[in-house]
């Protein structure tokens, strides 16, 4: 049987129209959590780093997301929006925390076109613009209480033995007077800040929910511009860490970036390349050329993905793309070792939500949250293991959402300058806590 010429033309037009409509549908369909869109058809999010994002103008903040400061009258958006689809909005954080956020984030308001902002006192630092300046010399920041005092001494001595003279800021989470006296007498260039739990709700005192960490990091970034945050389990091993700093300072001179790989291509890359070990110069040089890493960089891999160890109750505040979050490239990294720079991207897209989640009772530590995981055989990524990593789950989720669900853009991929030891150590650390001159 032979088709009539008119019928053949009609068939060709019909097929062309069907394909065209299918492609348009795939491009513009709003992604929802329950959908599983093949990566080849998914629309890539914004590919270039956005270092200069400001707080949303008041007129653009939905009424059900707006929170008004009792101090300045400024309006803030307290609803998290999924970066790949800003129409997907999380539950609003409680407006009672707006003044807490403004105390940390008051530097944000100076670039907004509202005359009433002029009366608000300026914070000690403003955003770092990496397009025009290098990141400042970082301050080391840590926090511990009495049970971790020996590890804290070990951390401080590891920094000083290498020859660092940088200020160390210690958040006192419950250190005895005797131990504080030792630190004041033995450690050089050490600032001790008492973490005043009475400024917050009682649940902040539950140290193992790790809410205090987000507060300390936010305050330190506000005050110093660039920081290393280190849990007491970290041992620094290298004085020259310029190879880490280069990953953020590249924004000053890199202009012509190579095209970003598609999600599917990055999936293949993750499966093909070995995990970080030491300092891989080839990967480092590629990262410098691409210059797409964020300015909140983690370093130590935790051994599993994000979805598997994040309590699902968190997603009401932080909607995500579960089909991407369960992939190998959405790895979880230790929240207790971070290099961060106070850029707009860092503070507005990352730290703001980390901070607010720490204050919200049912966000960082949802009801029933437990560290104990029950992984399904060798699966460390796909299925939820019934556990929660508190601050670590939150910061990894926010970073993965922001950076295309790909750990290569929120970690340094360099591990030659530290190691982690969560056990105790013997030795006289006090003699090494002074500065070398």
C-alpha positions in Angstrom: 0.0 0.0 0.0 1.4 3.4 -1.0 0.6 6.6 0.8 -1.1 9.4 -1.2 1.2 12.5 -1.5 -1.2 14.7 0.5 -1.3 12.1 3.3 2.5 11.8 3.4 2.8 15.6 3.7 0.2 15.6 6.5 2.0 12.8 8.3 5.3 14.7 8.2 3.8 17.9 9.5 2.0 16.0 12.3 5.2 14.3 13.4 7.1 17.6 13.3 4.4 19.4 15.3 4.3 16.6 17.9 8.1 16.6 18.4 8.0 20.4 18.7 5.3 20.4 21.3 7.0 17.7 23.3 10.3 19.6 23.4 8.5 22.8 24.5 6.7 20.9 27.2 9.9 19.5 28.6 11.5 22.9 28.6 8.8 24.7 30.5 7.3 22.0 32.8 7.6 23.1 36.4 9.6 20.4 38.2 7.8 18.9 41.3 9.3 16.6 43.8 7.3 13.5 42.5 8.4 14.0 38.9 11.5 12.2 37.5 12.6 14.1 34.4 15.4 12.6 32.4 18.5 14.8 32.7 18.8 15.2 29.0 15.5 16.9 28.9 15.9 18.9 32.0 16.5 22.6 31.7 19.8 23.6 33.3 19.7 26.3 35.9 21.8 29.5 35.7 25.3 28.4 34.9 27.4 31.4 35.9 28.3 32.2 39.5 26.1 34.8 41.1 28.3 36.7 43.5 26.4 39.9 43.8 22.8 38.8 44.7 21.1 41.3 47.0 18.2 40.8 49.3 15.0 40.8 47.3 13.3 44.3 47.0 10.4 44.6 49.3 7.9 44.9 46.4 8.9 41.4 45.1 8.5 39.6 48.4 5.2 37.6 48.6 3.0 38.7 51.5 3.0 35.2 53.1 6.8 35.2 53.0 7.5 38.7 54.4 8.8 39.4 57.8 9.2 42.9 59.2 12.0 44.0 61.5 10.9 45.6 64.8 14.2 47.6 64.8 14.4 49.1 61.3 11.0 48.3 59.7 12.8 46.5 56.9 11.0 43.7 55.2 12.8 40.4 54.6 11.9 37.3 52.6 11.8 34.3 55.0 10.7 31.7 52.4 13.4 29.6 50.8 13.1 29.2 47.0 14.5 26.3 45.1 17.2 27.8 42.9 16.4 25.7 39.8 12.7 26.7 40.0 12.0 29.8 42.2 8.3 29.1 42.0 8.9 26.1 44.3 8.8 27.8 47.8 9.4 26.4 51.2 7.5 27.0 54.4 8.2 30.5 55.9 10.6 30.6 58.8 9.1 32.2 61.9 9.1 36.0 61.8 10.2 36.2 65.4 13.7 35.5 64.2 13.9 38.5 61.9 15.8 40.7 64.4 18.3 37.9 65.0 18.9 37.7 61.3 19.2 41.5 60.9 21.9 41.6 63.6 23.9 39.2 61.6 22.8 40.3 58.2 22.6 44.1 58.6 25.4 44.5 56.1 23.0 43.3 53.4 20.8 46.4 53.5 23.2 49.0 52.3 22.9 48.2 48.7 19.1 48.5 48.7 17.5 51.7 47.4 15.6 52.6 50.5 16.5 55.9 52.4 15.3 54.5 55.7 18.2 52.1 55.7 20.7 54.9 56.2 20.1 55.2 60.0 20.9 51.5 60.7 24.4 51.1 62.2 26.9 49.7 59.8 28.3 46.2 60.5 32.1 45.7 60.9 32.3 44.2 57.4 30.5 44.4 54.1 30.3 41.8 51.3 33.6 40.8 49.6 33.4 41.4 45.9 35.7 38.8 44.4 35.5 40.4 41.0 37.4 43.4 42.2 39.3 42.2 45.3 40.9 39.1 46.8 39.5 37.4 49.8 40.9 38.8 53.1 43.2 36.9 55.3 41.0 34.4 57.1 40.4 34.0 60.8 40.3 30.5 62.4 37.0 29.9 64.2 36.2 26.9 66.5 33.8 26.0 69.2 33.9 23.5 72.0 33.0 22.7 75.6 34.9 20.9 78.5 34.6 17.3 77.1 36.4 18.5 73.9 39.0 20.7 75.6 41.9 18.4 74.9 41.0 18.2 71.2 40.6 21.9 71.2 44.1 22.4 72.5 45.3 20.0 69.8 43.6 22.0 67.1 45.1 25.3 68.3 48.5 23.8 68.6 48.3 22.3 65.1 47.6 25.8 63.7 50.4 27.5 65.7 53.0 24.9 65.1 52.8 25.4 61.4 53.5 29.1 61.9 50.0 30.7 61.4 49.7 34.0 63.2 46.1 34.5 62.2 43.6 35.3 64.9 41.8 32.3 66.4 38.2 32.9 67.6 36.9 30.3 70.1 33.2 30.1 70.9 32.9 28.9 74.5 30.1 26.3 74.7 30.8 25.5 78.3 34.4 25.6 79.3 35.5 25.7 82.9 37.3 28.7 84.4 40.4 26.6 84.9 40.5 25.6 81.2 39.8 29.1 80.1 42.7 30.4 82.2 45.0 27.9 80.5 43.9 29.1 77.0 44.3 32.7 77.9 47.8 32.1 79.3 49.1 29.7 76.7 47.5 30.5 73.4 48.5 33.6 71.4 46.1 35.8 69.4 43.1 34.0 70.8 39.7 35.7 71.2 37.3 33.8 73.4 33.6 34.5 72.8 31.1 33.2 75.3 28.1 31.7 73.4 25.2 33.2 75.2 22.5 30.5 75.1 20.1 32.8 77.0 19.7 34.9 73.8 17.9 31.9 72.2 15.2 29.3 72.8 16.0 26.6 75.3 16.5 24.0 72.6 19.6 25.8 71.5 21.2 24.4 74.6 21.0 20.9 73.2 24.6 20.9 71.9 24.2 17.7 69.9 21.7 19.3 67.6 24.6 21.6 66.5 22.4 24.7 66.0 25.1 26.8 67.6 27.5 26.1 64.7 25.4 28.0 62.2 25.2 31.0 64.6 29.0 31.0 65.1 29.8 30.8 61.4 27.3 33.6 60.5 28.6 35.9 63.1 32.3 35.2 62.3 31.7 35.8 58.6 30.0 39.1 59.4 32.9 40.2 61.6 35.9 39.0 59.7 35.1 38.6 56.0 36.8 35.2 55.5 37.1 32.3 57.9 38.2 28.7 58.4 35.6 27.1 60.7 37.1 24.0 62.3 35.6 21.5 64.7 38.0 20.4 67.5 38.5 17.1 65.6 40.4 18.9 62.8 44.2 18.8 62.7 45.7 21.3 60.3 48.8 20.0 58.5 50.0 22.6 56.0 50.9 26.3 56.2 50.6 27.1 52.6 46.9 26.7 51.6 46.9 29.1 48.7 45.7 26.4 46.4 42.4 26.5 48.3 42.2 30.3 48.3 42.9 30.2 44.5 39.5 28.5 44.0 37.6 31.6 45.1 40.1 34.3 44.1 39.9 33.1 40.5 36.8 35.3 40.1 39.1 38.3 40.0 40.5 37.3 36.6 38.6 34.5 35.0 36.1 35.8 32.5 35.7 33.3 29.6 34.6 30.1 31.3 34.2 26.9 29.3 30.6 25.8 28.8 29.2 23.9 31.8 28.6 20.2 31.3 25.0 19.0 31.3 23.7 17.1 34.3 24.1 13.8 32.4 27.7 14.5 31.5 28.5 15.5 35.1 26.9 12.2 36.2 29.3 10.3 33.9 32.2 12.4 35.2 31.4 11.6 38.8 31.4 7.9 38.0 34.6 8.0 35.9 36.9 10.1 38.1 38.5 8.9 41.3 37.5 10.5 44.6 39.7 13.3 45.9 43.1 12.1 47.4 45.7 14.7 48.3 45.9 17.4 45.7 45.1 16.5 42.1 46.7 19.2 40.0 44.8 18.3 36.8 41.4 18.7 38.5 42.6 21.8 40.4 43.7 23.5 37.2 40.4 22.6 35.5 38.5 24.1 38.5 40.5 27.3 38.2 39.7 27.6 34.5 36.0 27.0 35.1 35.9 29.1 38.3 32.4 28.0 39.3 32.9 26.9 42.8 31.0 28.6 45.6 32.7 30.6 48.4 31.5 28.2 51.1 33.7 25.3 50.6 33.7 22.0 52.6 36.5 19.5 52.4 36.0 16.1 54.1 33.7 13.5 52.5 31.4 11.8 55.0 31.0 8.5 53.1 27.4 8.8 51.9 24.9 11.0 50.1 22.6 13.7 51.3 19.2 12.3 50.8 20.0 9.1 52.6 20.7 10.9 55.9 18.4 13.9 55.9 15.1 13.7 57.8 12.3 14.2 55.2 10.6 16.8 57.5 13.3 19.2 56.5 12.0 19.4 52.9 9.0 21.5 54.0 11.4 24.3 54.6 13.9 23.3 51.9 12.2 21.8 48.8 14.6 19.9 46.5 14.9 17.7 43.5 15.0 14.2 44.9 15.9 12.5 41.6 19.1 14.7 41.5 19.8 14.6 45.3 20.0 10.8 45.3 22.8 10.7 42.6 26.4 10.0 43.3 27.5 13.6 42.7 25.3 14.9 45.5 27.7 13.7 48.2 27.6 14.8 51.8 30.7 16.5 53.3 31.7 17.3 56.9 30.0 20.5 58.2 32.8 20.9 60.8 35.5 22.0 58.4 34.8 24.9 56.1 36.6 27.7 54.3 34.1 30.6 53.6 34.2 34.1 52.3 31.6 36.8 53.1 30.2 37.3 49.5 26.6 38.0 48.8 26.2 34.5 47.4 27.6 32.9 50.5 25.5 35.0 52.9 22.2 35.4 51.0 22.0 32.0 49.3 23.6 29.8 51.9 24.3 31.1 55.4 20.9 33.0 55.7 19.0 29.7 55.4 21.5 27.7 57.5 21.1 30.4 60.2 17.3 30.5 60.1 17.0 26.8 60.2 19.2 26.7 63.3 16.7 29.0 65.1 13.6 27.2 63.9 12.8 24.4 66.3 11.6 21.8 63.8 14.1 22.5 61.0 17.6 21.6 62.0 16.4 19.0 64.5 13.0 17.7 63.4 11.0 15.6 65.9 12.5 12.1 66.2 15.7 13.0 64.4 18.4 10.4 65.2 22.1 10.0 64.2 21.7 6.2 63.9 21.4 5.1 60.3 20.1 1.8 58.8 21.5 1.7 55.3 20.0 -0.7 52.8 23.0 -3.0 52.1 25.7 -1.0 50.2 23.3 1.8 49.3 24.5 5.1 50.7 22.6 7.4 48.3 19.2 6.3 47.0 17.1 5.3 49.9 16.5 7.2 53.2 18.4 5.4 56.0 16.1 6.7 58.8 18.7 9.1 60.3 19.6 12.7 60.3 22.9 14.7 60.4 21.4 17.9 61.9 23.5 20.9 60.8 25.4 18.8 58.3 22.2 17.7 56.6 21.0 21.3 56.3 24.2 22.9 55.0 24.8 20.1 52.5 21.2 20.3 51.2 21.3 24.1 50.8 24.6 23.9 49.0 23.5 21.0 46.7 20.4 22.9 45.8 22.4 26.0 45.0 25.2 24.3 43.0 23.4 21.9 40.6 23.4 18.9 43.0 27.1 18.5 42.3 29.6 18.4 45.1 32.4 19.6 42.8 31.0 23.1 43.2 30.7 23.2 46.9 33.8 21.4 48.0 37.5 22.1 47.5 38.5 18.7 46.2 41.8 19.2 48.1 42.6 17.1 51.1 46.4 17.4 51.5 46.4 19.9 54.3 44.4 18.3 57.2 43.2 15.2 58.7 40.3 14.4 61.1 40.7 12.6 64.4 37.6 12.5 66.6 39.2 10.4 69.3 41.4 11.9 72.0 45.1 12.4 71.7 47.9 12.3 74.2 50.7 14.9 74.4 51.5 18.3 75.7 49.6 20.6 73.4 49.9 23.6 75.7 53.5 24.3 74.9 52.7 24.6 71.2 49.8 27.0 71.4 51.9 30.1 71.3 52.9 31.9 68.1 56.2 31.3 66.3 58.1 34.5 65.6 
